[in-house]
Amino acid sequence: MLKQFKLNDIRVDVDRCFITRGQESVTVEPRTMDVLAYLAAHPKQVVSQESLFEELWPNTVFSPGSVQRSIAQLRKALGDEAKTPVYIHTHTKRGYSLEVEPLAITTQANHWRWWLFSCLLALFVMIWGFWPDTKAHISFSGKLQPITSSSYYDFMPLYSADGSALAFIRQTGASNQIVVKDLHSSDEKIILSGSDDYQSITWDQSNSSFYIIVRAAAGDWVGKISRHGGPLDRLFSVDEQGGLWRLDADKSGLYYMLATVPINGRPVTRLKHFNEQTKIHTDLLLSSNEFTPYRIALSPDTTVIALAGENASNDVELRSFHIKTAELSQPFAKLPLGFTEINWHPNNQSLLVHHLNELFIMGLDGSRSDIPYFSYQRIFNPSFSPAGDKIVLSLSRYDTDLIEVGRRDFIDKIVDSAGEDHLARYSPSGREIAFVSSRTGRSQLFLYRDGQQKLIFDNSENQPIYRAPVWSKDGNRIAFSFGKILYIYSIEDQTTVAHKMPAEFTAVLDWYSDKDKLLIATKRSGSSYFERYQLSKRVTIRLAETGVNFSARLDQDDKLLYRTEEFLFWGERKFSLQSLPPMTGAVVPVKGGVLFQSQRDLYQFDGVSAIKLSETLPDLVSELIDAYSTQQMLFCSQPEENADIVLLE
């Protein structure tokens, strides 16, 4: 099959799962790309759903929905219309055909260079093979092979000790399941199914049972079940404040993280151990201003717990906690703030790190070795095989769109890509929207105007963005932050100026009427704050203390607006949330008050009373993210999400 080819003006890179139209590149799931590659290998031929499924979903019960979903994703990525197709035609009750002849993309001019490079590389490998080496070298091809291919959300994959089976969690529309897949026969066995929200699993030391975290409104709890199925026995519940994060088992019981992360409040995390025989919980480590751990991983020899957490300077640190001596090490690595997961390599000497959708192996001495993989979809829960030569992970697709809701029966999906469209703000005129999209596999900033979308920041270095871009009150500039850099984009000049911010800077949140002042979030000495920042003088004034789960806006009169778990703060006023309908999302300022969402209802609050607006929200929308008025509001759509378990060799 062709690895790179063109369909008219569209470029397709099969290995990297890229489809490029003009200046826009999108990524598709590996199995979806396999469908396109197979059709491209049989151009202008009708290929039945059964043939596609048999070829690309081997050893799986035939499901036409899987094929239809892949075709729908391809049409979206290619810009094709099902009713008037250019590329993929549907032949009723017969199958599909690719009606554009693929043109192979070749680079023959460079073949001699690759030949020379290959020879030199082979010579180097031969010499290196005789060179004495004391460190294990681990290399991966970067190509992902699917292990599961359902239309559901499969995550938290874990090998059995002998590598013969893989356990994972599957979330379906009707139930949640714990599944064990035999890797030799490809048979899947559902050992537990129900309406409970399963969040994390781990094998026990004998590999005969699983421990499971169950999330519940009344409090999280941990259960245990045989790998062959049966009842889920409750081991313990969380009687104190906080949620359970991650389990790791030793011979005596379980290590776990208990975390409390309130809205605009200080987070508290605790590393604990539960003895299964005595039923005693022991506190091992408490978070502090200097270090707040949120990820744990027990070493293969069960003597050390690796920790990933946030330090006082707003960085991610990797540390080790020695169980016998209860000693917390100094950080052996620092990373930019962002989503992080860790797991041990079986050699007991290094960690597998997932950070901001990148994979690498981190030695306990701080050495780093990057791992390639040819997909830019979201990855989660990576872990090694027992031999350490393979990585299994969850490769997910998360698609949300921007929907404008206004007058009665007015619903318009204004931004619809194959990725996550979110973090959006109206301009002061209400005619433009600045928003963030992950359609290319990394977060990028776009401007929406008159039905057109324009890329205004590419983010080629894949820096994290935590909050929506903000507009100046005159609508001439947009401020946004990726990583530690504040950017200001001029609408008139279409230029972007970068401002290096102080080390304590976290995100930009809003713009004051004074064009020289911004509302920002900071972190100083382990505490987080809302602050007013003056651009010209680079000075700040502290306004209020917050937490890592922060959110705030300015109202029409530049009054600070934010909420905690108990109160709504609006300028100098404070309102008890017990006197208002339960808030389930952001608080958005509009003329005359603020808007907030309560489940499927919207309310406007003027400081005296909360008035419910019209009917309940349409099923299509999920979360209120901004509003120009009560007649023009912006929502994220209900997410389309699924995830497959894939293998990286």
N, C-alpha and C positions, 0 to 999 in steps of 0.2 A: 504494500500500500504506500501511497505517496505520503511523505512526512511534512512537506511544505508545498502548497499549491495556491493558485488563484482561481476564484470564481468571478468572472468579469473583473471588477476593480477591487474585489474583496480578497484579502490575504488570509490564509489559514495556516497556522502552525500547529500540527497535530500533537507533538510531544509536549509543547508548553500550553496547549489548550487555549491558544489565542485565536480570536477572529477579529481582524482589523478592517474597519470601514472608514476610509478617509483618515482623519486624525484621531478617531476613537477606537480603542482596543477593548474588547471585553473578553473575559474568561468564561469558559463553560466547563461543566463537570467532565471528568475523564470518560465516563461511559457515554455521555452525550456526544463528545468529540469522536468517540469510536463509531457511533452511528453515522456521523457525517463522513468519516474516513471510509467506512464500508460502502456507503452510497457513492462516494467519489471513485471507488475502485470498480464500481459497476454503473457508470454514467448512462443515463437515458434507458435504464432497464428498470422494470417494475420489480421491486423487492418486497416480498410479503412480510407482514409483522412477525409471522412465525419464523421465517428465515433469519430476520434480524435478531430475534430473541434467542434462537438456537445458537447463532454465531457469537453473540455478545453477552448473553446471560446463560452460560452453560451450567448444567447441573442445578437448574432452578425451575420451579413450576412456572409455566407460561403465564405471563401477565401482560395483556395488551396495553394496560395503563402505563407500564414502564416505557414502552416504545412510544406511545402517544405523547407522554410527558417530554421525552427527549426531543421529539420532532417539534413540539411547541417551543421548547427552549432554543432550538436551532433557528427556527423562523424568527424568533425575537432577536437573536444575536445577528442574523443576516439581514434584518430589516424586511423580511418577507411577509406577505399577507396570505393567509390561508385561502381567502376568496379569490384573490388575483395573484397567484404565486408566480415568481420569476425563477426561483431556485428549486424548491422542493414541492413536487406535485403529489396530491393525494388521489389515488385511484380507488374509488369506492369498492370495498370488499375484496380488493386485490393487494393493495400495499402502497408503497411510496417510490418515487423516482427522483433522481437529481437530473434536472433538465439542462444544466449548464455544464459543458465539458470542462473538467478541471485542467488547468495548465500548470505543469510542474515548475517550481521555482528552483533553479540550479545556481550554483556558484562555482562553475568549472574553472574560472580564472584562479581560484584559490586552492584547487585540488593539489597542485604540486607542493604548496606550502604545508598543507595538512599531511601529505605523504612524508615530507621531510620531518615534520614535527613528530609524526607517529614513529618514525625510525629512531629519532633521538630519544623519544620517550621509552621505546622498547629497550634501547641500550641502557638508559638510566635504570629501568626496572631490573634488568639483568645484573647490573653492578650493585644496585641497592639490595638485591636478594642475597649477596654475599657479605654485605656490610653488617657488622654486629649491631644489634638494636635491642634496647632494654624496654622500649615502650610499645604497647599494642597500637597498631594503626588500623583505624576503622574507616572504611570508605563506602559510599553509597552512590548508586547510579543516578538517583534523582527521579526515576520514573515510578509512578504510582500504579499499583495493580489492585483492582477492587476485590474485596472479600465478601462484602454484602452489597446488595443492590435492591433495596426496597424503596417504596415511596414514602417511607417513614423517617424518623430521626433516630439513627443508631449512633451511640456514643459510649464513652468510657470502656474501650476495649482492653482486656487483660488476658495475657497468655496463662495457661496452666503451667505448672512447674516443668512438666516434660515436653511442653510445646505442642501437644497433640490437640488441644482444644482452646477455643477463644470464648471468653464470656463478655457480654456487653449489655447495655440497657437500650431498649427500643421503645420510643414513644410513638403511639399511634393516635388516631383521632378518637378511638373508642376506649383504649386502655393503654397502660404502661406494662412493659414486660422485661423480665430478665431472661436472656437467651444464651444458650451454650451451643457453639458451632463446632462440630467435629471437623478439623482441618484436613483429615484424610478423605473422608467420604463426602464432605460439604453438607452433611445433614445438620439442620438446626433443630434444637429442642427448647421449647418454652418451658422453663421450670417455675415461673411465677408470672401471673397476669392479674391485673386489677386496676382500680382507679387511683391507688396511692401514687404519690409523686416520688419516684425513686431518683435519687440524686447522685449517689456514688456507691460503687461496689469494690470489694477487695476479697481475694481468696484468703482462706485461713492457712496456717502454716502447713497443714496436712494436705491441702488442695482437695479436700473432700466437701467443703462447705464455703458459703459466701457470707460476708457481712454486708449489710445494706443500710444506707442512710435513707430514711423516709421523711420527706418534708410535709408537715401538716400545720393547719391553722392553730391547733392547740399546742404546738411545739414539736420540734424534730425528735425522732427516735431512731434507734438502731436495732435491726433485726438480724437473724441468722437463719439460713436455709441450706439444706443439702444440695449439692450440685446436681443431684438426680431429681430434685423437686420435693414437694411436701409442704407442710405448714411453715409459715414465716414466724419464728419464735422471737418475741420482743425481748431484747437484752436490757436496754435502759432507755429512758426518756430524758430529755433536757428539761430540768426543773428550774434552771436559772435562765436569765436573759441571754439571748444569743442564738445563733444558728450553727448547725454542725457543718464543717467543711472537711472533706477528705478523711478517709480511714486508712490506716496501715496496721497490719497484724504482726505480732510476735508470738512466741509460744504461750505467754501468759494472758494475752488479751489484745487490746487495741490502743493505738495512739490516734488522737484526733485533734482537730482544731475547732475551738468554739469562738465564734466571732459575733460582735455587735457593731453594726455599721449604720448608725442613724442618719437621717436626712439632715444635712448641715449641723452635724454633731461630731464629737470626737470618737473615733473608732477604738474598740478594745478587743484584742484577740488573746486567747489563752491556748497554750499547748498542754494537753492533758493525756493521762493514761487510764484506761479502764481494765482492771483485773477481772477476768471472766470467772475465776473461782471465788474470790472473796467479795466481788461486786463493789470494790472500792475504787473511787475516782481520785487520781492524784494530780495536783497542779504541778507542771514541770517548768513552765516559762510564761511570763506575763509580758504583754507589749508595754513599751515605754515611749517617751518622746523621741528617743534616739533610734528605736527600731520597732516596727509593727509588722510581725510576720503574718503572712496569709496563705502560704503554700508550704506543705511539708512532704517529705519523702524519706522513708525508712531505708537505710542501707541494707544490702543483701545479707550482711552478717549481723544485722539488727543491733549494732553498737552505736550508730550515729544517725541523727536525723538531719537531713539537709533542709534549710529554710530559705524561702524567698520572701522578702518583705520590703517595706518602704522605710527609708531613713529620714532623719530630720531635715535633710537638704532636698527632699523630693526626688530621690533616686531609688531604684530597686537595688537591694543588696542581696548577695548570696552568702549565707553563713552556715556553719555546722554546729549542732548541739550534741555534745558527747553525753550519752545517757548515764553512764556509770558515775561520772564526776559532776554531772549537771552543769557543765561548762559551755558557755556560748562563745564561739570563736569570733575573732575579728572578721570583717568581710573579706572574702577571697576574690570577689568580683563585684563590680558596680555596673548597672545598666540604666538607660533612660527610663523614666517612669512609663509604665504600660503593662498590659496584660501579660502575665508570666506563668508558666507551668514548669515543674521540674520532676524528673525521675532518674533513678540510678541506672548506670550500666552494670551488668552482672559482674564486671571486674572489680567492683567496689571502690574504684579509684577515680571515677568521673561521673558527670551528670549529663543527662539529656535535657536541654533547655529549650522551651518554646517561649519566644519573646517577640511580641508584636508581629506575629505570623511568620517569624523566622525560626529555623531549627539549627541548633549547633550543640556540639559536645564541649562541656566546660570541665577542665581539670580542676582539682582542688587547689592547685597552685595558680589558678587564674588563666591558664592557657585555654585558647578557644580554637575550635575547628568547625567551620561552617558546613552544614549539610544541605546539598541542593535538593530541590524537588520541583517538578515541572507542573506547577499549578499555583494559582494565586487566589484560590478560594480560601475561606477561613479554615484553619486547622485547629483541632482540639485534642487533648488527652493523648499525646504521644507516649509510647512506652516501648522498651526493647523486648525482643524475643529472648527466651532463656539463654540462647547462645550469644546474644548481643550482635548478631550480624543482620538483623532485620528490625524495622520499626513499624509498629502498627499504630494507626491514628484514625481520628474521625475527621472526614473531609465534608464540610457543610456548605450548604447554599442557603443564604438568608436574603430574601428579597422583600423590601418595603418600598412603597411609592409615596409620592406627595399628592394629597387630595385636598382640593379647596371645597369648602362647604359654606353655603350662604343662605340666601332666601329659600323659602319653602321649595323643596324638590330640586334645589340647585346643588349638584354634586359633580365635580369635574376632576378627573385624574390628570393633573397637569405635568407631572414628571413620572415617567414609567420606564425604568431601565431594568437590566437583568441583575442588578446588585442592590445594595442598601442605600436608599435615598432618604436622608434624614438631616438633623441639625440645621434647621432652616429658619430664616427670618424675613419678614416683609420689609420692603423699603418704606420710608415715611409716607410716600405717596400711595402705597399699596399696589403699585403696578409692577414692581419687580420683586424677585425673591432670590436671596443668596442662600445656597444650600450645599451640603457635603454629600458626595456620592462615592460608593466603593465599587462602582461598576467595572473598573479595571483591575480590581484586586488590591488597590490601595486607596486611601481617602484622598479625594480631590475636591476642589472648590469650583462650583459652577454658579453662573448667573442666569436666571430665567426671566425673559421679557418677551411679551407679545407672542407667546407660544414657542419661542426659540430658546435653546439652551447653549450657553457659551462657557467653555472651560477658561477659568481665570487663574487657577493655580494648579500645577501638575503634581507637585509633591513627589518629585522623582526620588528623593531620599527616603521615602516611606516613613515620614515622621508622624507621631500620633497627634490627633486633634480630639479635644475633650468636650468642647462646647461650640454652639452655633456661632457663625460670623455675626458681626454687629454693624449697624449702619450709623453714620453720622446723622444728626437731626436734619441737615439740609439734603440728605440723600446723595451727596457727591462722593462719599468715600465709604469703603467697607474695611473694617478691622477684623483680623482673624489671627489665630496663633496655631502654629504647628511646632510641637516640641517647645523649646525655650525661645523661639523667635516670634516676635509680633510683626505681622505684615499689614500694610495699609495700601489698599488698591484704590486708584483714582478712576471713577467712572468716566470722567471727561477725557483724561489722557490715556486711559487703559494701561497704566503703568503700576508696578508694585514696588514699594519701598520696604526694606527689611529693617527692623529695629531689634538689636540684641538686648534682651531684657535681663534684669538682675536674676541671680541664681534662685531667689525665692519665688519667682514668677511661676504660676501654674496655668492660667488661662485668662483670656479676655471675655468679659460677660456682657458689657453694655457700654454705650457712649453717652456722655453728659451733653447738655445743651451747649456748654463750653467745649468747642471743638478740640481744645488742648487737653481734655480730661477724659479718662476712661475708667470704668469699673472693672477691676481685675480680681482674680483669686490668687493668693500667695500661701506659701508655707514657710514658717520661720521657727526654728528650734523645735520642730515636731508638732507645732500648732498651725492650723489653717485659718485664714482670715479673708474677709472682703475688704478691699482697699480702693481708695481713689488715687489714680496715677496721673501725674502731669507729664505729658510727653516732652515738652520743651526742656523742663528742668530735671526730669527723671527722678522725681520725688513722689512719695506716697503718703497718704493719710489713712490710718487704720479706722475702719468703720464698725466691724463686728467680727466675732470669732465664728468659725464654721467647722466643717469636717471634710474628709476626703470625698464624701458623697455630697458635693456642693452644687447649688443652683441659686441664682439671684437675678433680678431684673431691676430696671429703673422705670418708674411710672412717668406719666406725661409731665410731672413737675420735678423730675429728678429725685424723687424719694425712693429709697432703697426698699425693695420688695422681695421677701423670701419667707420660707416657712421651715419649721422644725417638726419634730414628731408631736409637739404639743401646742405650738403657737404659730400664728401668722403675723409676721412683722411687716409693718407698712409705714415707713418713715418713723415718726416718733410714737406711733400707736402699736399696740400689741393686742391680738384677738385670740381667745382660746379656741382651739379647733373643736372642742367638745360642743361649742355652740353653733357649728357649721356642719353641713353635710360632709361625710367622709371624703377627703381629697385623694384622688388616685393618680395624679399626674402633676404637670407644671402649673404654676400660677402665672397668668399672662395679663399684663396691663392693657386696658383699652380706655377710651375716653369715658369718663364717668365712673370708673371702677376697675375691677379685675375680673377675669374669667377663670374658672377652674372646672375640672372634670370630676364627676363622682360616679364611678362605674360607667353606665351608658347614658348618663344625663350631664347636661351642662348648666352651670350656674353663673350668674353675675352678682358680684358682691360690691356694694358701694360704701362699705364701712359701717352700715347700719343693719341691712338685711340682705339675705341671699335669695335671689329670685331665679327659679328654674326657667330655662329658655326652651320654648316650643316642645317638640316631640323628642323621644329618645334618639340617640345617634344611630345612623344607618350602620348595618352590619359590616359594610365595606371598610369603615374607618376604625382605627385602634386608639391613637393617642393624640390629644391636642398638643401642638408644638408652638403655634403662634397665632395671632389674630390681628387684623387691621381694625376690625370692628365686630360687633355681634352679627353683622350681615356678611362678613368675609373672614373666614377662619381657616387655618391650615392644620391638617392632620397627617399623620402617617397612616398608611393602610394596614390592615391586618397582615401580618407577615406570612409569606409563603416560605416555608423552611423544610428542609430535609437534610439528612446526612447519611453518608455511607462509610463503612469501615474499609480502609485501604491499607495496602502493604507497601512500604518503601524498602527496597533491597539495595 
